[in-house]
Amino acid sequence: MKKLLVLAAFICFGTSYGQEGLKFGIKGGLPLENFNDQVGVVLGADFGHMWALSETIDLGIMTGYIHGFPEKFGTEDVSITLPSIQFLPVAASLRIWGSNSFSFGGDIGTAIGLNDGNDGGFYYRPQIGFLMGPSTELNFSYTGIQLDEAAWNTVTLGILYTVQLKRPY
Protein backbone atom coordinates (compact mmCIF):
# COMPACT_ATOMS: atom_id res chain seq x y z
CA MET A 1 0.00 0.00 0.00
CA LYS A 2 2.79 2.44 0.94
CA LYS A 3 4.69 1.71 -2.29
CA LEU A 4 1.52 2.32 -4.30
CA LEU A 5 1.03 5.72 -2.62
CA VAL A 6 4.62 6.73 -3.36
CA LEU A 7 4.24 5.65 -7.00
CA ALA A 8 1.00 7.65 -7.31
CA ALA A 9 2.77 10.72 -5.88
CA PHE A 10 5.57 10.35 -8.45
CA ILE A 11 3.05 10.16 -11.31
CA CYS A 12 0.96 13.10 -10.11
CA PHE A 13 3.86 15.40 -9.38
CA GLY A 14 5.75 14.42 -12.52
CA THR A 15 2.90 15.28 -14.88
CA SER A 16 1.37 18.34 -13.19
CA TYR A 17 4.22 20.83 -13.04
CA GLY A 18 7.24 21.82 -15.11
CA GLN A 19 10.78 21.14 -14.00
CA GLU A 20 12.14 23.90 -11.80
CA GLY A 21 14.96 22.49 -9.73
CA LEU A 22 17.09 19.41 -9.29
CA LYS A 23 18.52 18.87 -5.80
CA PHE A 24 21.78 17.06 -5.00
CA GLY A 25 23.12 16.72 -1.50
CA ILE A 26 25.28 14.89 1.01
CA LYS A 27 24.72 14.36 4.71
CA GLY A 28 26.42 12.91 7.74
CA GLY A 29 25.12 12.07 11.16
CA LEU A 30 24.82 9.87 14.19
CA PRO A 31 22.46 7.01 15.01
CA LEU A 32 20.11 7.15 17.98
CA GLU A 33 18.36 4.57 20.19
CA ASN A 34 18.13 1.02 18.70
CA PHE A 35 21.18 1.18 16.39
CA ASN A 36 23.43 3.37 18.55
CA ASP A 37 25.58 0.38 19.64
CA GLN A 38 25.74 -1.20 16.17
CA VAL A 39 26.44 1.83 13.97
CA GLY A 40 29.16 4.43 14.51
CA VAL A 41 28.40 7.04 11.87
CA VAL A 42 25.86 7.54 9.08
CA LEU A 43 26.62 9.03 5.66
CA GLY A 44 24.19 9.59 2.83
CA ALA A 45 23.33 11.26 -0.43
CA ASP A 46 20.11 12.92 -1.57
CA PHE A 47 18.70 13.47 -5.03
CA GLY A 48 15.37 15.05 -5.86
CA HIS A 49 13.24 17.33 -7.91
CA MET A 50 11.16 20.19 -6.49
CA TRP A 51 8.39 22.28 -7.99
CA ALA A 52 7.32 25.68 -6.63
CA LEU A 53 3.58 25.64 -6.00
CA SER A 54 3.71 29.22 -4.71
CA GLU A 55 6.30 31.65 -3.39
CA THR A 56 6.35 29.84 -0.05
CA ILE A 57 5.57 26.17 -0.82
CA ASP A 58 7.69 23.65 -2.75
CA LEU A 59 6.54 20.12 -3.46
CA GLY A 60 8.58 17.33 -5.00
CA ILE A 61 10.08 13.87 -4.95
CA MET A 62 13.28 12.70 -3.31
CA THR A 63 15.43 9.60 -3.25
CA GLY A 64 18.90 8.88 -2.00
CA TYR A 65 21.18 6.50 -0.19
CA ILE A 66 21.79 5.99 3.54
CA HIS A 67 24.80 4.00 4.78
CA GLY A 68 25.35 3.15 8.43
CA PHE A 69 29.00 2.24 9.08
CA PRO A 70 29.30 -0.53 11.69
CA GLU A 71 31.06 -0.37 15.01
CA LYS A 72 34.02 -2.70 15.55
CA PHE A 73 34.40 -4.47 18.86
CA GLY A 74 37.24 -6.59 20.15
CA THR A 75 40.74 -6.92 21.47
CA GLU A 76 44.11 -7.61 19.82
CA ASP A 77 43.27 -11.31 19.46
CA VAL A 78 39.53 -11.25 18.71
CA SER A 79 37.66 -8.71 16.62
CA ILE A 80 33.94 -8.56 15.84
CA THR A 81 32.73 -6.52 12.88
CA LEU A 82 29.00 -5.91 12.57
CA PRO A 83 27.38 -5.56 9.14
CA SER A 84 26.74 -2.22 7.42
CA ILE A 85 23.15 -1.04 7.25
CA GLN A 86 21.92 0.53 4.00
CA PHE A 87 18.66 2.07 2.79
CA LEU A 88 17.31 3.56 -0.43
CA PRO A 89 14.56 6.06 0.51
CA VAL A 90 11.86 7.04 -2.00
CA ALA A 91 9.62 9.85 -0.80
CA ALA A 92 7.37 12.80 -1.47
CA SER A 93 8.87 16.06 -0.23
CA LEU A 94 7.37 19.32 1.07
CA ARG A 95 9.16 22.58 1.96
CA ILE A 96 7.57 25.70 3.43
CA TRP A 97 9.65 28.87 3.20
CA GLY A 98 9.20 31.08 6.27
CA SER A 99 11.53 33.69 4.75
CA ASN A 100 13.89 33.98 1.79
CA SER A 101 16.60 32.05 3.65
CA PHE A 102 14.75 29.67 6.03
CA SER A 103 12.61 26.61 5.26
CA PHE A 104 11.07 23.73 7.14
CA GLY A 105 9.30 20.62 5.96
CA GLY A 106 10.02 17.00 5.39
CA ASP A 107 10.01 13.86 3.33
CA ILE A 108 7.62 10.93 3.72
CA GLY A 109 7.60 7.60 1.91
CA THR A 110 9.34 4.25 2.09
CA ALA A 111 12.93 3.14 2.65
CA ILE A 112 14.04 0.03 0.82
CA GLY A 113 16.53 -2.07 2.79
CA LEU A 114 19.64 -2.92 0.73
CA ASN A 115 21.66 -5.16 3.05
CA ASP A 116 20.84 -8.80 3.91
CA GLY A 117 17.99 -9.21 6.38
CA ASN A 118 16.84 -5.60 5.97
CA ASP A 119 13.32 -5.29 4.57
CA GLY A 120 13.17 -1.51 5.00
CA GLY A 121 10.04 0.28 6.17
CA PHE A 122 8.06 3.49 6.51
CA TYR A 123 10.36 6.52 6.07
CA TYR A 124 9.98 10.06 7.42
CA ARG A 125 12.46 12.90 7.64
CA PRO A 126 11.49 16.30 9.12
CA GLN A 127 14.08 18.99 8.41
CA ILE A 128 15.04 22.64 8.74
CA GLY A 129 17.00 24.39 6.00
CA PHE A 130 19.04 27.60 5.79
CA LEU A 131 20.10 29.11 2.45
CA MET A 132 23.81 29.92 2.34
CA GLY A 133 23.66 31.27 -1.22
CA PRO A 134 21.28 31.32 -4.17
CA SER A 135 21.72 27.56 -4.79
CA THR A 136 23.22 26.12 -1.59
CA GLU A 137 21.30 25.04 1.50
CA LEU A 138 22.51 23.78 4.86
CA ASN A 139 19.96 21.49 6.50
CA PHE A 140 19.48 19.73 9.80
CA SER A 141 17.23 16.67 9.86
CA TYR A 142 15.95 13.75 11.88
CA THR A 143 15.45 10.49 9.96
CA GLY A 144 13.10 7.77 11.12
CA ILE A 145 12.53 4.40 9.45
CA GLN A 146 10.00 2.06 11.07
CA LEU A 147 11.34 -1.47 10.65
CA ASP A 148 9.59 -4.72 11.63
CA GLU A 149 11.16 -5.07 15.09
CA ALA A 150 13.09 -1.84 15.58
CA ALA A 151 13.30 1.77 14.46
CA TRP A 152 16.20 3.39 12.59
CA ASN A 153 16.64 6.92 13.98
CA THR A 154 19.41 9.38 13.11
CA VAL A 155 20.19 13.07 13.30
CA THR A 156 22.06 14.49 10.33
CA LEU A 157 23.62 17.67 9.04
CA GLY A 158 23.73 18.08 5.28
CA ILE A 159 24.40 20.40 2.40
CA LEU A 160 22.09 20.55 -0.61
CA TYR A 161 22.76 22.13 -3.99
CA THR A 162 19.93 23.18 -6.36
CA VAL A 163 20.28 23.30 -10.13
CA GLN A 164 17.66 25.73 -11.45
CA LEU A 165 15.96 24.62 -14.65
CA LYS A 166 14.04 27.05 -16.84
CA ARG A 167 10.47 26.35 -17.84
CA PRO A 168 9.96 25.83 -21.58
CA TYR A 169 7.29 28.57 -21.82
Contacts in CASP RR format, 6 or more apart in sequence:
PFRMAT RR
TARGET T0000
AUTHOR 0000-0000-0000
METHOD contacts of the structure
MODEL  1
MKKLLVLAAFICFGTSYGQEGLKFGIKGGLPLENFNDQVGVVLGADFGHM
WALSETIDLGIMTGYIHGFPEKFGTEDVSITLPSIQFLPVAASLRIWGSN
SFSFGGDIGTAIGLNDGNDGGFYYRPQIGFLMGPSTELNFSYTGIQLDEA
AWNTVTLGILYTVQLKRPY
2 109 0 8 1.000
2 110 0 8 1.000
2 121 0 8 1.000
2 122 0 8 1.000
3 110 0 8 1.000
5 109 0 8 1.000
6 90 0 8 1.000
6 91 0 8 1.000
6 92 0 8 1.000
6 109 0 8 1.000
6 110 0 8 1.000
9 61 0 8 1.000
9 92 0 8 1.000
10 61 0 8 1.000
13 51 0 8 1.000
13 59 0 8 1.000
13 60 0 8 1.000
13 61 0 8 1.000
13 92 0 8 1.000
14 61 0 8 1.000
16 51 0 8 1.000
17 51 0 8 1.000
17 53 0 8 1.000
17 59 0 8 1.000
18 51 0 8 1.000
18 167 0 8 1.000
18 168 0 8 1.000
19 49 0 8 1.000
19 51 0 8 1.000
19 165 0 8 1.000
19 167 0 8 1.000
20 50 0 8 1.000
20 51 0 8 1.000
20 52 0 8 1.000
20 164 0 8 1.000
20 165 0 8 1.000
20 167 0 8 1.000
21 49 0 8 1.000
21 50 0 8 1.000
21 51 0 8 1.000
21 162 0 8 1.000
21 163 0 8 1.000
21 164 0 8 1.000
21 165 0 8 1.000
22 47 0 8 1.000
22 48 0 8 1.000
22 49 0 8 1.000
22 162 0 8 1.000
22 163 0 8 1.000
22 165 0 8 1.000
23 46 0 8 1.000
23 47 0 8 1.000
23 48 0 8 1.000
23 49 0 8 1.000
23 50 0 8 1.000
23 62 0 8 1.000
23 160 0 8 1.000
23 161 0 8 1.000
23 162 0 8 1.000
23 163 0 8 1.000
24 45 0 8 1.000
24 46 0 8 1.000
24 47 0 8 1.000
24 48 0 8 1.000
24 160 0 8 1.000
24 161 0 8 1.000
24 163 0 8 1.000
25 45 0 8 1.000
25 46 0 8 1.000
25 47 0 8 1.000
25 158 0 8 1.000
25 159 0 8 1.000
25 160 0 8 1.000
25 161 0 8 1.000
26 43 0 8 1.000
26 44 0 8 1.000
26 45 0 8 1.000
26 46 0 8 1.000
26 158 0 8 1.000
26 159 0 8 1.000
27 42 0 8 1.000
27 43 0 8 1.000
27 44 0 8 1.000
27 45 0 8 1.000
27 46 0 8 1.000
27 139 0 8 1.000
27 141 0 8 1.000
27 156 0 8 1.000
27 157 0 8 1.000
27 158 0 8 1.000
27 159 0 8 1.000
28 41 0 8 1.000
28 42 0 8 1.000
28 43 0 8 1.000
28 44 0 8 1.000
28 156 0 8 1.000
28 157 0 8 1.000
28 158 0 8 1.000
29 41 0 8 1.000
29 42 0 8 1.000
29 43 0 8 1.000
29 154 0 8 1.000
29 155 0 8 1.000
29 156 0 8 1.000
29 157 0 8 1.000
30 40 0 8 1.000
30 41 0 8 1.000
30 42 0 8 1.000
30 154 0 8 1.000
30 155 0 8 1.000
31 38 0 8 1.000
31 39 0 8 1.000
31 40 0 8 1.000
31 42 0 8 1.000
31 68 0 8 1.000
31 152 0 8 1.000
31 153 0 8 1.000
31 154 0 8 1.000
32 153 0 8 1.000
32 154 0 8 1.000
32 155 0 8 1.000
33 151 0 8 1.000
33 153 0 8 1.000
34 150 0 8 1.000
34 151 0 8 1.000
34 152 0 8 1.000
34 153 0 8 1.000
35 85 0 8 1.000
35 150 0 8 1.000
35 152 0 8 1.000
35 153 0 8 1.000
37 71 0 8 1.000
38 70 0 8 1.000
38 71 0 8 1.000
38 82 0 8 1.000
38 85 0 8 1.000
39 68 0 8 1.000
39 69 0 8 1.000
39 70 0 8 1.000
39 71 0 8 1.000
39 82 0 8 1.000
39 85 0 8 1.000
40 68 0 8 1.000
40 69 0 8 1.000
40 70 0 8 1.000
40 71 0 8 1.000
41 68 0 8 1.000
41 69 0 8 1.000
42 66 0 8 1.000
42 67 0 8 1.000
42 68 0 8 1.000
42 69 0 8 1.000
42 154 0 8 1.000
42 156 0 8 1.000
43 67 0 8 1.000
43 68 0 8 1.000
43 69 0 8 1.000
44 64 0 8 1.000
44 65 0 8 1.000
44 66 0 8 1.000
44 67 0 8 1.000
44 156 0 8 1.000
45 64 0 8 1.000
45 65 0 8 1.000
46 62 0 8 1.000
46 63 0 8 1.000
46 64 0 8 1.000
46 160 0 8 1.000
47 62 0 8 1.000
47 63 0 8 1.000
47 64 0 8 1.000
48 60 0 8 1.000
48 61 0 8 1.000
48 62 0 8 1.000
48 63 0 8 1.000
48 93 0 8 1.000
49 60 0 8 1.000
49 61 0 8 1.000
50 58 0 8 1.000
50 59 0 8 1.000
50 60 0 8 1.000
50 93 0 8 1.000
50 95 0 8 1.000
50 162 0 8 1.000
51 58 0 8 1.000
51 59 0 8 1.000
51 60 0 8 1.000
52 58 0 8 1.000
53 59 0 8 1.000
55 97 0 8 1.000
56 96 0 8 1.000
56 97 0 8 1.000
56 98 0 8 1.000
57 94 0 8 1.000
57 95 0 8 1.000
57 96 0 8 1.000
57 97 0 8 1.000
58 93 0 8 1.000
58 94 0 8 1.000
58 95 0 8 1.000
58 97 0 8 1.000
58 103 0 8 1.000
59 92 0 8 1.000
59 93 0 8 1.000
59 94 0 8 1.000
59 95 0 8 1.000
60 92 0 8 1.000
60 93 0 8 1.000
60 94 0 8 1.000
61 90 0 8 1.000
61 91 0 8 1.000
61 92 0 8 1.000
61 93 0 8 1.000
62 89 0 8 1.000
62 90 0 8 1.000
62 91 0 8 1.000
62 92 0 8 1.000
62 93 0 8 1.000
62 107 0 8 1.000
63 88 0 8 1.000
63 89 0 8 1.000
63 90 0 8 1.000
63 91 0 8 1.000
64 88 0 8 1.000
64 89 0 8 1.000
65 86 0 8 1.000
65 87 0 8 1.000
65 88 0 8 1.000
66 86 0 8 1.000
66 87 0 8 1.000
66 88 0 8 1.000
66 89 0 8 1.000
66 111 0 8 1.000
66 143 0 8 1.000
66 154 0 8 1.000
67 84 0 8 1.000
67 85 0 8 1.000
67 86 0 8 1.000
68 84 0 8 1.000
68 85 0 8 1.000
68 86 0 8 1.000
69 84 0 8 1.000
70 81 0 8 1.000
70 82 0 8 1.000
70 83 0 8 1.000
70 84 0 8 1.000
70 85 0 8 1.000
71 82 0 8 1.000
72 79 0 8 1.000
72 80 0 8 1.000
72 81 0 8 1.000
72 82 0 8 1.000
73 79 0 8 1.000
73 80 0 8 1.000
73 82 0 8 1.000
74 80 0 8 1.000
83 115 0 8 1.000
83 116 0 8 1.000
84 115 0 8 1.000
85 115 0 8 1.000
85 118 0 8 1.000
85 152 0 8 1.000
86 113 0 8 1.000
86 114 0 8 1.000
86 115 0 8 1.000
86 118 0 8 1.000
87 111 0 8 1.000
87 112 0 8 1.000
87 113 0 8 1.000
87 114 0 8 1.000
87 118 0 8 1.000
87 120 0 8 1.000
87 123 0 8 1.000
87 145 0 8 1.000
87 152 0 8 1.000
88 111 0 8 1.000
88 112 0 8 1.000
88 113 0 8 1.000
88 114 0 8 1.000
89 107 0 8 1.000
89 109 0 8 1.000
89 110 0 8 1.000
89 111 0 8 1.000
89 112 0 8 1.000
89 123 0 8 1.000
89 125 0 8 1.000
89 145 0 8 1.000
90 109 0 8 1.000
90 110 0 8 1.000
90 111 0 8 1.000
90 112 0 8 1.000
90 123 0 8 1.000
91 107 0 8 1.000
91 108 0 8 1.000
91 109 0 8 1.000
91 110 0 8 1.000
91 123 0 8 1.000
91 125 0 8 1.000
92 107 0 8 1.000
92 108 0 8 1.000
92 109 0 8 1.000
93 106 0 8 1.000
93 107 0 8 1.000
94 105 0 8 1.000
94 106 0 8 1.000
94 107 0 8 1.000
95 103 0 8 1.000
95 104 0 8 1.000
95 105 0 8 1.000
95 106 0 8 1.000
96 103 0 8 1.000
96 104 0 8 1.000
96 105 0 8 1.000
97 103 0 8 1.000
98 104 0 8 1.000
100 131 0 8 1.000
101 130 0 8 1.000
101 131 0 8 1.000
102 128 0 8 1.000
102 129 0 8 1.000
102 130 0 8 1.000
102 131 0 8 1.000
103 128 0 8 1.000
103 129 0 8 1.000
103 131 0 8 1.000
103 137 0 8 1.000
104 126 0 8 1.000
104 127 0 8 1.000
104 128 0 8 1.000
104 129 0 8 1.000
105 126 0 8 1.000
105 127 0 8 1.000
105 128 0 8 1.000
106 124 0 8 1.000
106 125 0 8 1.000
106 126 0 8 1.000
106 127 0 8 1.000
106 141 0 8 1.000
107 123 0 8 1.000
107 124 0 8 1.000
107 125 0 8 1.000
107 127 0 8 1.000
108 123 0 8 1.000
108 124 0 8 1.000
108 125 0 8 1.000
109 122 0 8 1.000
109 123 0 8 1.000
109 124 0 8 1.000
110 120 0 8 1.000
110 121 0 8 1.000
110 122 0 8 1.000
110 123 0 8 1.000
111 120 0 8 1.000
111 121 0 8 1.000
111 122 0 8 1.000
111 123 0 8 1.000
111 145 0 8 1.000
111 152 0 8 1.000
112 120 0 8 1.000
113 119 0 8 1.000
113 120 0 8 1.000
113 121 0 8 1.000
118 147 0 8 1.000
119 147 0 8 1.000
119 148 0 8 1.000
120 145 0 8 1.000
120 147 0 8 1.000
121 145 0 8 1.000
121 146 0 8 1.000
121 147 0 8 1.000
122 145 0 8 1.000
122 146 0 8 1.000
123 143 0 8 1.000
123 144 0 8 1.000
123 145 0 8 1.000
124 143 0 8 1.000
124 144 0 8 1.000
125 141 0 8 1.000
125 142 0 8 1.000
125 143 0 8 1.000
125 144 0 8 1.000
126 141 0 8 1.000
126 142 0 8 1.000
127 139 0 8 1.000
127 140 0 8 1.000
127 141 0 8 1.000
127 142 0 8 1.000
128 139 0 8 1.000
128 140 0 8 1.000
128 141 0 8 1.000
129 137 0 8 1.000
129 138 0 8 1.000
129 139 0 8 1.000
129 140 0 8 1.000
130 137 0 8 1.000
130 138 0 8 1.000
130 139 0 8 1.000
131 137 0 8 1.000
132 138 0 8 1.000
135 161 0 8 1.000
135 162 0 8 1.000
135 163 0 8 1.000
135 164 0 8 1.000
136 159 0 8 1.000
136 160 0 8 1.000
136 161 0 8 1.000
136 162 0 8 1.000
137 159 0 8 1.000
137 160 0 8 1.000
137 161 0 8 1.000
137 162 0 8 1.000
138 157 0 8 1.000
138 158 0 8 1.000
138 159 0 8 1.000
138 160 0 8 1.000
139 157 0 8 1.000
139 158 0 8 1.000
139 159 0 8 1.000
139 160 0 8 1.000
140 155 0 8 1.000
140 156 0 8 1.000
140 157 0 8 1.000
140 158 0 8 1.000
141 155 0 8 1.000
141 156 0 8 1.000
141 158 0 8 1.000
142 153 0 8 1.000
142 154 0 8 1.000
142 155 0 8 1.000
142 156 0 8 1.000
143 152 0 8 1.000
143 153 0 8 1.000
143 154 0 8 1.000
143 155 0 8 1.000
143 156 0 8 1.000
144 151 0 8 1.000
144 152 0 8 1.000
144 153 0 8 1.000
144 154 0 8 1.000
145 151 0 8 1.000
145 152 0 8 1.000
145 153 0 8 1.000
END
